[in-house]
Amino acid sequence: MADKQKQFETAVIHEGYDSKAHYGSLTTPLFQTSTFTFETAEQGERRFAGMEDGYIYSRLGNPTVQVLEDKIAALEGAEAGLAFGSGMAAVSAVLFGLTKADDHILCSLGLYGCTFGLLQLMKDKYRISHDFCAMETEEQVRKMIRPQTTCIYVETPINPTMKMIDLQMVVRVAKECNVTVVVDNTFSTPYLQRPLEYGCDIVLHSATKYLCGHGDVVAGLAVGSKDFMKQLAGTTQKDIGGIISPFDAWLLLRGLKTLPVRMDRHSDNAMKIFGELKKHPKVNKVYYPGDEAHEDHYIMEKQMKHGGGLISFELLGTKADAQDFLNKLRLIKIAVSLGDAETLIQHPATMTHSAVPEESRRQMGISDQLIRLSVGLEAWQDIWDDLQQAL
Protein backbone atom coordinates (compact mmCIF):
# COMPACT_ATOMS: atom_id res chain seq x y z
CA MET A 1 0.00 0.00 0.00
CA ALA A 2 1.31 3.46 -0.91
CA ASP A 3 2.12 5.84 1.91
CA LYS A 4 -0.67 8.26 2.76
CA GLN A 5 0.05 11.75 1.42
CA LYS A 6 1.38 13.98 4.17
CA GLN A 7 -0.41 17.14 5.29
CA PHE A 8 1.33 20.33 4.16
CA GLU A 9 2.57 21.20 7.65
CA THR A 10 4.29 17.80 7.83
CA ALA A 11 5.54 17.76 4.24
CA VAL A 12 7.25 21.13 4.56
CA ILE A 13 9.44 19.69 7.31
CA HIS A 14 10.05 16.15 6.07
CA GLU A 15 9.72 15.96 2.26
CA GLY A 16 12.80 15.84 0.05
CA TYR A 17 15.29 14.64 2.66
CA ASP A 18 16.31 11.21 3.92
CA SER A 19 18.49 11.41 7.04
CA LYS A 20 19.58 7.78 6.54
CA ALA A 21 21.42 8.81 3.39
CA HIS A 22 23.44 11.39 5.33
CA TYR A 23 24.75 9.58 8.40
CA GLY A 24 21.57 10.23 10.36
CA SER A 25 21.93 14.02 10.32
CA LEU A 26 18.60 15.51 11.41
CA THR A 27 19.09 18.66 9.36
CA THR A 28 20.18 18.70 5.73
CA PRO A 29 23.99 18.84 5.50
CA LEU A 30 25.55 21.81 3.77
CA PHE A 31 27.66 20.67 0.82
CA GLN A 32 29.67 23.86 0.47
CA THR A 33 31.73 22.74 -2.50
CA SER A 34 32.18 23.98 -6.03
CA THR A 35 33.16 20.64 -7.58
CA PHE A 36 33.04 16.89 -6.97
CA THR A 37 35.77 14.29 -7.47
CA PHE A 38 35.56 11.19 -9.64
CA GLU A 39 36.96 7.82 -8.63
CA THR A 40 38.30 7.28 -12.15
CA ALA A 41 38.59 9.15 -15.43
CA GLU A 42 36.07 6.71 -16.88
CA GLN A 43 33.55 7.61 -14.19
CA GLY A 44 33.93 11.29 -15.11
CA GLU A 45 33.30 10.41 -18.74
CA ARG A 46 30.15 8.45 -17.85
CA ARG A 47 28.75 11.28 -15.73
CA PHE A 48 29.36 13.92 -18.38
CA ALA A 49 27.75 11.62 -20.95
CA GLY A 50 24.71 11.14 -18.74
CA MET A 51 25.35 7.41 -18.45
CA GLU A 52 25.81 7.48 -14.68
CA ASP A 53 24.07 9.47 -11.96
CA GLY A 54 26.23 11.56 -9.69
CA TYR A 55 27.41 15.08 -9.02
CA ILE A 56 29.96 16.84 -11.24
CA TYR A 57 30.05 20.55 -10.44
CA SER A 58 27.75 22.67 -8.27
CA ARG A 59 26.50 24.73 -11.21
CA LEU A 60 25.13 21.44 -12.57
CA GLY A 61 23.80 20.06 -9.29
CA ASN A 62 24.54 19.93 -5.57
CA PRO A 63 23.14 17.63 -2.85
CA THR A 64 21.93 20.48 -0.62
CA VAL A 65 20.32 22.23 -3.57
CA GLN A 66 18.74 18.95 -4.69
CA VAL A 67 16.93 18.60 -1.35
CA LEU A 68 15.49 22.09 -1.81
CA GLU A 69 14.40 21.32 -5.37
CA ASP A 70 12.74 18.07 -4.31
CA LYS A 71 11.00 19.78 -1.41
CA ILE A 72 9.49 22.66 -3.41
CA ALA A 73 8.33 20.17 -6.06
CA ALA A 74 6.57 18.12 -3.37
CA LEU A 75 4.97 21.19 -1.81
CA GLU A 76 3.62 22.46 -5.15
CA GLY A 77 2.58 18.99 -6.29
CA ALA A 78 5.02 19.04 -9.23
CA GLU A 79 7.17 16.35 -10.81
CA ALA A 80 10.40 18.34 -10.43
CA GLY A 81 11.85 21.65 -9.31
CA LEU A 82 14.85 23.87 -10.00
CA ALA A 83 16.56 26.42 -7.75
CA PHE A 84 18.07 29.69 -8.96
CA GLY A 85 20.14 32.55 -7.61
CA SER A 86 17.20 34.98 -7.67
CA GLY A 87 13.52 35.16 -8.52
CA MET A 88 14.36 36.94 -11.77
CA ALA A 89 16.86 34.19 -12.67
CA ALA A 90 13.97 31.73 -12.40
CA VAL A 91 11.62 33.97 -14.41
CA SER A 92 14.15 34.56 -17.19
CA ALA A 93 15.16 30.89 -17.38
CA VAL A 94 11.54 29.80 -17.78
CA LEU A 95 10.60 32.47 -20.32
CA PHE A 96 13.74 31.88 -22.41
CA GLY A 97 13.06 28.16 -22.19
CA LEU A 98 9.52 28.58 -23.53
CA THR A 99 10.19 31.04 -26.35
CA LYS A 100 12.20 31.73 -29.49
CA ALA A 101 12.38 34.70 -31.84
CA ASP A 102 8.97 35.93 -33.10
CA ASP A 103 7.02 34.13 -30.35
CA HIS A 104 4.42 35.91 -28.21
CA ILE A 105 3.70 35.97 -24.45
CA LEU A 106 0.31 36.97 -23.00
CA CYS A 107 0.59 38.52 -19.53
CA SER A 108 -1.75 39.46 -16.74
CA LEU A 109 -2.45 43.21 -16.51
CA GLY A 110 0.12 43.95 -13.85
CA LEU A 111 3.54 42.43 -13.26
CA TYR A 112 6.55 42.93 -11.01
CA GLY A 113 8.63 45.79 -12.44
CA CYS A 114 11.68 43.65 -13.28
CA THR A 115 9.51 41.06 -15.05
CA PHE A 116 8.11 43.95 -17.11
CA GLY A 117 11.67 45.05 -17.87
CA LEU A 118 12.70 41.53 -18.91
CA LEU A 119 9.76 41.29 -21.30
CA GLN A 120 10.75 44.59 -22.88
CA LEU A 121 14.35 43.37 -23.26
CA MET A 122 13.12 40.16 -24.92
CA LYS A 123 11.04 42.25 -27.29
CA ASP A 124 13.83 44.66 -28.20
CA LYS A 125 16.63 42.10 -28.55
CA TYR A 126 14.93 38.88 -29.63
CA ARG A 127 11.62 39.90 -31.27
CA ILE A 128 9.62 38.08 -28.58
CA SER A 129 6.48 40.19 -28.22
CA HIS A 130 4.03 40.44 -25.33
CA ASP A 131 0.61 41.85 -24.54
CA PHE A 132 -1.24 42.56 -21.32
CA CYS A 133 -4.73 41.28 -20.62
CA ALA A 134 -7.09 41.87 -17.69
CA MET A 135 -8.00 38.16 -17.88
CA GLU A 136 -11.44 38.74 -16.41
CA THR A 137 -13.27 36.50 -18.89
CA GLU A 138 -12.53 33.63 -21.25
CA GLU A 139 -13.41 35.88 -24.17
CA GLN A 140 -10.74 38.43 -23.17
CA VAL A 141 -8.05 35.77 -22.97
CA ARG A 142 -9.11 33.92 -26.11
CA LYS A 143 -9.22 37.13 -28.14
CA MET A 144 -5.61 38.02 -27.30
CA ILE A 145 -4.02 34.62 -27.95
CA ARG A 146 -2.19 34.55 -31.27
CA PRO A 147 -0.85 31.64 -33.34
CA GLN A 148 2.61 32.73 -32.06
CA THR A 149 1.58 32.67 -28.37
CA THR A 150 3.69 30.11 -26.52
CA CYS A 151 2.81 30.96 -22.93
CA ILE A 152 0.44 32.84 -20.66
CA TYR A 153 2.24 34.49 -17.74
CA VAL A 154 0.13 35.22 -14.67
CA GLU A 155 0.63 36.89 -11.33
CA THR A 156 -2.16 36.27 -8.83
CA PRO A 157 -2.54 38.20 -6.62
CA ILE A 158 -1.02 40.79 -8.93
CA ASN A 159 1.85 42.90 -7.60
CA PRO A 160 0.97 45.45 -6.19
CA THR A 161 -2.73 45.92 -6.95
CA MET A 162 -3.76 42.59 -5.39
CA LYS A 163 -6.09 41.79 -8.28
CA MET A 164 -6.91 38.08 -8.55
CA ILE A 165 -6.88 35.96 -11.71
CA ASP A 166 -9.15 32.91 -11.98
CA LEU A 167 -6.62 30.20 -12.82
CA GLN A 168 -9.21 27.59 -13.81
CA MET A 169 -10.68 30.03 -16.33
CA VAL A 170 -7.28 30.85 -17.85
CA VAL A 171 -6.33 27.17 -18.04
CA ARG A 172 -9.54 26.28 -19.92
CA VAL A 173 -8.63 28.70 -22.70
CA ALA A 174 -4.93 27.79 -22.65
CA LYS A 175 -5.65 24.08 -23.10
CA GLU A 176 -7.89 24.82 -26.07
CA CYS A 177 -5.03 26.72 -27.70
CA ASN A 178 -2.19 24.43 -26.53
CA VAL A 179 -0.50 27.26 -24.64
CA THR A 180 1.63 26.82 -21.49
CA VAL A 181 0.43 28.61 -18.32
CA VAL A 182 3.12 30.03 -16.01
CA VAL A 183 2.15 31.40 -12.58
CA ASP A 184 4.23 33.57 -10.26
CA ASN A 185 3.10 32.23 -6.87
CA THR A 186 5.42 34.39 -4.74
CA PHE A 187 2.68 36.28 -2.88
CA SER A 188 0.76 33.14 -1.89
CA THR A 189 3.34 30.35 -1.52
CA PRO A 190 2.16 26.74 -1.94
CA TYR A 191 0.66 26.93 1.56
CA LEU A 192 -2.04 29.35 0.40
CA GLN A 193 -2.32 28.50 -3.31
CA ARG A 194 -1.23 25.59 -5.53
CA PRO A 195 -1.66 26.58 -9.20
CA LEU A 196 -0.77 23.15 -10.60
CA GLU A 197 -3.91 21.76 -8.97
CA TYR A 198 -5.92 24.03 -11.30
CA GLY A 199 -4.13 22.79 -14.41
CA CYS A 200 -1.32 25.36 -14.69
CA ASP A 201 1.97 24.06 -16.06
CA ILE A 202 4.80 25.93 -14.34
CA VAL A 203 5.01 27.76 -11.01
CA LEU A 204 7.64 30.36 -10.11
CA HIS A 205 8.71 31.86 -6.79
CA SER A 206 10.93 34.61 -5.64
CA ALA A 207 12.07 32.45 -2.72
CA THR A 208 13.65 35.58 -1.26
CA LYS A 209 10.23 36.42 0.12
CA TYR A 210 7.87 34.21 2.19
CA LEU A 211 9.61 30.91 1.45
CA CYS A 212 12.75 32.19 3.15
CA GLY A 213 10.94 34.45 5.60
CA HIS A 214 14.04 35.84 7.28
CA GLY A 215 15.34 38.46 4.85
CA ASP A 216 18.77 36.85 4.49
CA VAL A 217 18.56 35.06 1.11
CA VAL A 218 18.07 36.06 -2.53
CA ALA A 219 16.79 33.05 -4.49
CA GLY A 220 14.28 31.78 -7.03
CA LEU A 221 12.45 28.50 -7.61
CA ALA A 222 10.58 26.94 -10.52
CA VAL A 223 8.54 23.74 -10.66
CA GLY A 224 6.82 21.83 -13.43
CA SER A 225 7.03 18.65 -15.42
CA LYS A 226 10.13 16.50 -15.13
CA ASP A 227 10.83 16.84 -18.85
CA PHE A 228 10.64 20.64 -18.89
CA MET A 229 12.68 21.06 -15.73
CA LYS A 230 15.33 18.73 -17.19
CA GLN A 231 15.35 20.82 -20.37
CA LEU A 232 15.82 24.03 -18.36
CA ALA A 233 18.54 22.49 -16.20
CA GLY A 234 20.54 21.50 -19.26
CA THR A 235 20.09 24.79 -21.13
CA THR A 236 19.06 28.13 -19.62
CA GLN A 237 20.06 27.24 -16.06
CA LYS A 238 23.38 25.58 -16.93
CA ASP A 239 24.49 27.93 -19.68
CA ILE A 240 23.25 31.29 -18.37
CA GLY A 241 24.33 30.20 -14.90
CA GLY A 242 21.84 31.86 -12.57
CA ILE A 243 22.27 29.16 -9.94
CA ILE A 244 21.74 29.23 -6.18
CA SER A 245 24.63 28.71 -3.77
CA PRO A 246 24.53 25.66 -1.48
CA PHE A 247 24.52 27.93 1.58
CA ASP A 248 21.49 29.90 0.37
CA ALA A 249 19.71 26.61 -0.38
CA TRP A 250 20.50 25.47 3.17
CA LEU A 251 19.09 28.72 4.61
CA LEU A 252 15.94 28.29 2.54
CA LEU A 253 15.46 24.74 3.79
CA ARG A 254 15.69 26.08 7.33
CA GLY A 255 13.19 28.85 6.66
CA LEU A 256 10.70 26.59 4.91
CA LYS A 257 10.12 24.51 8.03
CA THR A 258 8.12 27.34 9.62
CA LEU A 259 6.28 28.47 6.47
CA PRO A 260 2.75 27.39 7.54
CA VAL A 261 3.08 28.96 11.00
CA ARG A 262 4.42 32.18 9.54
CA MET A 263 1.82 32.42 6.76
CA ASP A 264 -1.03 31.97 9.25
CA ARG A 265 0.36 34.82 11.37
CA HIS A 266 1.00 37.07 8.35
CA SER A 267 -2.56 36.48 7.15
CA ASP A 268 -4.17 36.99 10.57
CA ASN A 269 -2.24 40.21 11.13
CA ALA A 270 -3.05 41.47 7.63
CA MET A 271 -6.76 40.88 8.12
CA LYS A 272 -6.73 42.97 11.30
CA ILE A 273 -4.67 45.77 9.73
CA PHE A 274 -6.95 45.76 6.68
CA GLY A 275 -9.96 46.29 8.94
CA GLU A 276 -8.36 49.34 10.57
CA LEU A 277 -7.11 50.85 7.31
CA LYS A 278 -10.53 50.55 5.73
CA LYS A 279 -12.03 52.73 8.45
CA HIS A 280 -9.37 55.46 8.40
CA PRO A 281 -10.49 58.81 6.90
CA LYS A 282 -7.14 59.46 5.16
CA VAL A 283 -7.18 56.14 3.30
CA ASN A 284 -9.00 56.36 -0.02
CA LYS A 285 -9.11 52.65 -0.89
CA VAL A 286 -7.71 49.37 0.41
CA TYR A 287 -6.85 46.38 -1.80
CA TYR A 288 -6.81 43.05 0.02
CA PRO A 289 -8.07 39.69 -1.33
CA GLY A 290 -9.42 38.78 2.11
CA ASP A 291 -11.85 41.70 1.90
CA GLU A 292 -15.34 40.29 1.32
CA ALA A 293 -16.12 43.44 -0.66
CA HIS A 294 -13.08 42.94 -2.96
CA GLU A 295 -14.31 42.42 -6.52
CA ASP A 296 -12.25 39.25 -6.82
CA HIS A 297 -12.94 37.84 -3.35
CA TYR A 298 -14.84 34.91 -4.86
CA ILE A 299 -11.67 33.91 -6.74
CA MET A 300 -9.63 34.10 -3.55
CA GLU A 301 -12.12 31.85 -1.75
CA LYS A 302 -11.92 29.34 -4.59
CA GLN A 303 -8.13 29.08 -4.96
CA MET A 304 -6.48 30.49 -1.81
CA LYS A 305 -6.52 29.32 1.81
CA HIS A 306 -6.27 32.85 3.29
CA GLY A 307 -5.99 36.39 2.00
CA GLY A 308 -2.24 36.45 2.58
CA GLY A 309 0.03 38.98 4.22
CA LEU A 310 0.11 41.79 1.64
CA ILE A 311 -2.11 44.85 1.54
CA SER A 312 -2.07 47.76 -0.88
CA PHE A 313 -3.86 51.01 -0.15
CA GLU A 314 -4.28 54.43 -1.68
CA LEU A 315 -3.91 57.55 0.42
CA LEU A 316 -5.84 60.74 -0.12
CA GLY A 317 -3.52 63.46 -1.37
CA THR A 318 -0.46 63.59 -3.60
CA LYS A 319 2.75 61.68 -4.23
CA ALA A 320 4.48 64.00 -1.75
CA ASP A 321 1.85 63.13 0.86
CA ALA A 322 2.45 59.41 0.29
CA GLN A 323 6.19 59.86 0.72
CA ASP A 324 5.68 62.03 3.81
CA PHE A 325 3.55 59.25 5.31
CA LEU A 326 6.35 56.72 4.72
CA ASN A 327 8.92 59.05 6.27
CA LYS A 328 6.87 59.37 9.46
CA LEU A 329 6.87 55.63 10.19
CA ARG A 330 8.97 54.52 13.16
CA LEU A 331 8.58 50.74 13.57
CA ILE A 332 7.78 49.77 9.98
CA LYS A 333 10.77 49.68 7.62
CA ILE A 334 10.79 51.24 4.15
CA ALA A 335 12.07 48.41 1.96
CA VAL A 336 11.08 46.80 -1.33
CA SER A 337 11.01 43.15 -0.34
CA LEU A 338 8.18 41.29 1.39
CA GLY A 339 7.48 38.19 3.45
CA ASP A 340 9.98 38.92 6.20
CA ALA A 341 9.33 38.78 9.95
CA GLU A 342 9.55 42.58 9.92
CA THR A 343 6.70 44.65 8.49
CA LEU A 344 7.92 46.35 5.30
CA ILE A 345 6.39 49.16 3.27
CA GLN A 346 7.16 50.73 -0.10
CA HIS A 347 5.93 53.12 -2.80
CA PRO A 348 5.51 51.05 -6.01
CA ALA A 349 5.39 53.95 -8.48
CA THR A 350 8.87 55.16 -7.50
CA MET A 351 10.37 51.88 -6.29
CA THR A 352 9.46 48.36 -7.46
CA HIS A 353 7.58 49.55 -10.56
CA SER A 354 9.61 52.68 -11.35
CA ALA A 355 10.93 51.02 -14.54
CA VAL A 356 7.37 50.70 -15.86
CA PRO A 357 6.40 53.73 -18.01
CA GLU A 358 3.86 56.00 -16.34
CA GLU A 359 1.10 55.25 -18.85
CA SER A 360 1.53 51.50 -18.33
CA ARG A 361 1.56 51.98 -14.55
CA ARG A 362 -1.75 53.82 -14.78
CA GLN A 363 -3.23 50.98 -16.85
CA MET A 364 -2.05 48.54 -14.18
CA GLY A 365 -3.76 50.61 -11.48
CA ILE A 366 -0.56 51.90 -9.87
CA SER A 367 -1.11 55.51 -8.84
CA ASP A 368 1.30 57.89 -7.11
CA GLN A 369 -0.76 57.49 -3.95
CA LEU A 370 -0.56 53.67 -3.86
CA ILE A 371 1.32 52.07 -0.97
CA ARG A 372 2.23 48.37 -0.61
CA LEU A 373 2.43 46.93 2.90
CA SER A 374 3.98 43.56 3.74
CA VAL A 375 2.50 42.78 7.14
CA GLY A 376 5.06 41.12 9.40
CA LEU A 377 4.96 38.88 12.44
CA GLU A 378 4.98 41.59 15.11
CA ALA A 379 1.98 42.16 17.36
CA TRP A 380 -0.64 43.60 15.02
CA GLN A 381 -1.48 46.35 17.52
CA ASP A 382 2.09 47.70 17.29
CA ILE A 383 1.95 47.64 13.49
CA TRP A 384 -1.33 49.53 13.54
CA ASP A 385 -0.12 52.06 16.12
CA ASP A 386 2.76 52.98 13.80
CA LEU A 387 0.51 53.26 10.74
CA GLN A 388 -2.00 55.32 12.66
CA GLN A 389 0.50 57.86 14.00
CA ALA A 390 2.01 58.30 10.51
CA LEU A 391 -1.43 58.74 8.97
C-alpha positions in Angstrom: 0.0 0.0 0.0 1.3 3.5 -0.9 2.1 5.8 1.9 -0.7 8.3 2.8 0.1 11.7 1.4 1.4 14.0 4.2 -0.4 17.1 5.3 1.3 20.3 4.2 2.6 21.2 7.7 4.3 17.8 7.8 5.5 17.8 4.2 7.2 21.1 4.6 9.4 19.7 7.3 10.1 16.1 6.1 9.7 16.0 2.3 12.8 15.8 0.1 15.3 14.6 2.7 16.3 11.2 3.9 18.5 11.4 7.0 19.6 7.8 6.5 21.4 8.8 3.4 23.4 11.4 5.3 24.8 9.6 8.4 21.6 10.2 10.4 21.9 14.0 10.3 18.6 15.5 11.4 19.1 18.7 9.4 20.2 18.7 5.7 24.0 18.8 5.5 25.6 21.8 3.8 27.7 20.7 0.8 29.7 23.9 0.5 31.7 22.7 -2.5 32.2 24.0 -6.0 33.2 20.6 -7.6 33.0 16.9 -7.0 35.8 14.3 -7.5 35.6 11.2 -9.6 37.0 7.8 -8.6 38.3 7.3 -12.1 38.6 9.1 -15.4 36.1 6.7 -16.9 33.5 7.6 -14.2 33.9 11.3 -15.1 33.3 10.4 -18.7 30.2 8.5 -17.9 28.8 11.3 -15.7 29.4 13.9 -18.4 27.8 11.6 -21.0 24.7 11.1 -18.7 25.4 7.4 -18.5 25.8 7.5 -14.7 24.1 9.5 -12.0 26.2 11.6 -9.7 27.4 15.1 -9.0 30.0 16.8 -11.2 30.0 20.6 -10.4 27.8 22.7 -8.3 26.5 24.7 -11.2 25.1 21.4 -12.6 23.8 20.1 -9.3 24.5 19.9 -5.6 23.1 17.6 -2.9 21.9 20.5 -0.6 20.3 22.2 -3.6 18.7 18.9 -4.7 16.9 18.6 -1.4 15.5 22.1 -1.8 14.4 21.3 -5.4 12.7 18.1 -4.3 11.0 19.8 -1.4 9.5 22.7 -3.4 8.3 20.2 -6.1 6.6 18.1 -3.4 5.0 21.2 -1.8 3.6 22.5 -5.2 2.6 19.0 -6.3 5.0 19.0 -9.2 7.2 16.3 -10.8 10.4 18.3 -10.4 11.8 21.7 -9.3 14.9 23.9 -10.0 16.6 26.4 -7.7 18.1 29.7 -9.0 20.1 32.6 -7.6 17.2 35.0 -7.7 13.5 35.2 -8.5 14.4 36.9 -11.8 16.9 34.2 -12.7 14.0 31.7 -12.4 11.6 34.0 -14.4 14.2 34.6 -17.2 15.2 30.9 -17.4 11.5 29.8 -17.8 10.6 32.5 -20.3 13.7 31.9 -22.4 13.1 28.2 -22.2 9.5 28.6 -23.5 10.2 31.0 -26.4 12.2 31.7 -29.5 12.4 34.7 -31.8 9.0 35.9 -33.1 7.0 34.1 -30.3 4.4 35.9 -28.2 3.7 36.0 -24.4 0.3 37.0 -23.0 0.6 38.5 -19.5 -1.8 39.5 -16.7 -2.4 43.2 -16.5 0.1 43.9 -13.8 3.5 42.4 -13.3 6.5 42.9 -11.0 8.6 45.8 -12.4 11.7 43.7 -13.3 9.5 41.1 -15.1 8.1 43.9 -17.1 11.7 45.0 -17.9 12.7 41.5 -18.9 9.8 41.3 -21.3 10.8 44.6 -22.9 14.3 43.4 -23.3 13.1 40.2 -24.9 11.0 42.2 -27.3 13.8 44.7 -28.2 16.6 42.1 -28.5 14.9 38.9 -29.6 11.6 39.9 -31.3 9.6 38.1 -28.6 6.5 40.2 -28.2 4.0 40.4 -25.3 0.6 41.9 -24.5 -1.2 42.6 -21.3 -4.7 41.3 -20.6 -7.1 41.9 -17.7 -8.0 38.2 -17.9 -11.4 38.7 -16.4 -13.3 36.5 -18.9 -12.5 33.6 -21.2 -13.4 35.9 -24.2 -10.7 38.4 -23.2 -8.1 35.8 -23.0 -9.1 33.9 -26.1 -9.2 37.1 -28.1 -5.6 38.0 -27.3 -4.0 34.6 -27.9 -2.2 34.6 -31.3 -0.8 31.6 -33.3 2.6 32.7 -32.1 1.6 32.7 -28.4 3.7 30.1 -26.5 2.8 31.0 -22.9 0.4 32.8 -20.7 2.2 34.5 -17.7 0.1 35.2 -14.7 0.6 36.9 -11.3 -2.2 36.3 -8.8 -2.5 38.2 -6.6 -1.0 40.8 -8.9 1.9 42.9 -7.6 1.0 45.4 -6.2 -2.7 45.9 -7.0 -3.8 42.6 -5.4 -6.1 41.8 -8.3 -6.9 38.1 -8.6 -6.9 36.0 -11.7 -9.2 32.9 -12.0 -6.6 30.2 -12.8 -9.2 27.6 -13.8 -10.7 30.0 -16.3 -7.3 30.8 -17.8 -6.3 27.2 -18.0 -9.5 26.3 -19.9 -8.6 28.7 -22.7 -4.9 27.8 -22.7 -5.7 24.1 -23.1 -7.9 24.8 -26.1 -5.0 26.7 -27.7 -2.2 24.4 -26.5 -0.5 27.3 -24.6 1.6 26.8 -21.5 0.4 28.6 -18.3 3.1 30.0 -16.0 2.2 31.4 -12.6 4.2 33.6 -10.3 3.1 32.2 -6.9 5.4 34.4 -4.7 2.7 36.3 -2.9 0.8 33.1 -1.9 3.3 30.3 -1.5 2.2 26.7 -1.9 0.7 26.9 1.6 -2.0 29.3 0.4 -2.3 28.5 -3.3 -1.2 25.6 -5.5 -1.7 26.6 -9.2 -0.8 23.2 -10.6 -3.9 21.8 -9.0 -5.9 24.0 -11.3 -4.1 22.8 -14.4 -1.3 25.4 -14.7 2.0 24.1 -16.1 4.8 25.9 -14.3 5.0 27.8 -11.0 7.6 30.4 -10.1 8.7 31.9 -6.8 10.9 34.6 -5.6 12.1 32.4 -2.7 13.6 35.6 -1.3 10.2 36.4 0.1 7.9 34.2 2.2 9.6 30.9 1.4 12.8 32.2 3.1 10.9 34.5 5.6 14.0 35.8 7.3 15.3 38.5 4.8 18.8 36.8 4.5 18.6 35.1 1.1 18.1 36.1 -2.5 16.8 33.1 -4.5 14.3 31.8 -7.0 12.5 28.5 -7.6 10.6 26.9 -10.5 8.5 23.7 -10.7 6.8 21.8 -13.4 7.0 18.6 -15.4 10.1 16.5 -15.1 10.8 16.8 -18.9 10.6 20.6 -18.9 12.7 21.1 -15.7 15.3 18.7 -17.2 15.4 20.8 -20.4 15.8 24.0 -18.4 18.5 22.5 -16.2 20.5 21.5 -19.3 20.1 24.8 -21.1 19.1 28.1 -19.6 20.1 27.2 -16.1 23.4 25.6 -16.9 24.5 27.9 -19.7 23.3 31.3 -18.4 24.3 30.2 -14.9 21.8 31.9 -12.6 22.3 29.2 -9.9 21.7 29.2 -6.2 24.6 28.7 -3.8 24.5 25.7 -1.5 24.5 27.9 1.6 21.5 29.9 0.4 19.7 26.6 -0.4 20.5 25.5 3.2 19.1 28.7 4.6 15.9 28.3 2.5 15.5 24.7 3.8 15.7 26.1 7.3 13.2 28.9 6.7 10.7 26.6 4.9 10.1 24.5 8.0 8.1 27.3 9.6 6.3 28.5 6.5 2.8 27.4 7.5 3.1 29.0 11.0 4.4 32.2 9.5 1.8 32.4 6.8 -1.0 32.0 9.2 0.4 34.8 11.4 1.0 37.1 8.3 -2.6 36.5 7.1 -4.2 37.0 10.6 -2.2 40.2 11.1 -3.1 41.5 7.6 -6.8 40.9 8.1 -6.7 43.0 11.3 -4.7 45.8 9.7 -7.0 45.8 6.7 -10.0 46.3 8.9 -8.4 49.3 10.6 -7.1 50.9 7.3 -10.5 50.5 5.7 -12.0 52.7 8.5 -9.4 55.5 8.4 -10.5 58.8 6.9 -7.1 59.5 5.2 -7.2 56.1 3.3 -9.0 56.4 0.0 -9.1 52.7 -0.9 -7.7 49.4 0.4 -6.9 46.4 -1.8 -6.8 43.0 0.0 -8.1 39.7 -1.3 -9.4 38.8 2.1 -11.9 41.7 1.9 -15.3 40.3 1.3 -16.1 43.4 -0.7 -13.1 42.9 -3.0 -14.3 42.4 -6.5 -12.2 39.2 -6.8 -12.9 37.8 -3.4 -14.8 34.9 -4.9 -11.7 33.9 -6.7 -9.6 34.1 -3.5 -12.1 31.9 -1.8 -11.9 29.3 -4.6 -8.1 29.1 -5.0 -6.5 30.5 -1.8 -6.5 29.3 1.8 -6.3 32.8 3.3 -6.0 36.4 2.0 -2.2 36.4 2.6 0.0 39.0 4.2 0.1 41.8 1.6 -2.1 44.9 1.5 -2.1 47.8 -0.9 -3.9 51.0 -0.2 -4.3 54.4 -1.7 -3.9 57.5 0.4 -5.8 60.7 -0.1 -3.5 63.5 -1.4 -0.5 63.6 -3.6 2.8 61.7 -4.2 4.5 64.0 -1.8 1.8 63.1 0.9 2.5 59.4 0.3 6.2 59.9 0.7 5.7 62.0 3.8 3.6 59.3 5.3 6.4 56.7 4.7 8.9 59.0 6.3 6.9 59.4 9.5 6.9 55.6 10.2 9.0 54.5 13.2 8.6 50.7 13.6 7.8 49.8 10.0 10.8 49.7 7.6 10.8 51.2 4.2 12.1 48.4 2.0 11.1 46.8 -1.3 11.0 43.2 -0.3 8.2 41.3 1.4 7.5 38.2 3.4 10.0 38.9 6.2 9.3 38.8 10.0 9.5 42.6 9.9 6.7 44.7 8.5 7.9 46.3 5.3 6.4 49.2 3.3 7.2 50.7 -0.1 5.9 53.1 -2.8 5.5 51.1 -6.0 5.4 54.0 -8.5 8.9 55.2 -7.5 10.4 51.9 -6.3 9.5 48.4 -7.5 7.6 49.6 -10.6 9.6 52.7 -11.3 10.9 51.0 -14.5 7.4 50.7 -15.9 6.4 53.7 -18.0 3.9 56.0 -16.3 1.1 55.2 -18.9 1.5 51.5 -18.3 1.6 52.0 -14.6 -1.7 53.8 -14.8 -3.2 51.0 -16.9 -2.0 48.5 -14.2 -3.8 50.6 -11.5 -0.6 51.9 -9.9 -1.1 55.5 -8.8 1.3 57.9 -7.1 -0.8 57.5 -4.0 -0.6 53.7 -3.9 1.3 52.1 -1.0 2.2 48.4 -0.6 2.4 46.9 2.9 4.0 43.6 3.7 2.5 42.8 7.1 5.1 41.1 9.4 5.0 38.9 12.4 5.0 41.6 15.1 2.0 42.2 17.4 -0.6 43.6 15.0 -1.5 46.3 17.5 2.1 47.7 17.3 1.9 47.6 13.5 -1.3 49.5 13.5 -0.1 52.1 16.1 2.8 53.0 13.8 0.5 53.3 10.7 -2.0 55.3 12.7 0.5 57.9 14.0 2.0 58.3 10.5 -1.4 58.7 9.0 
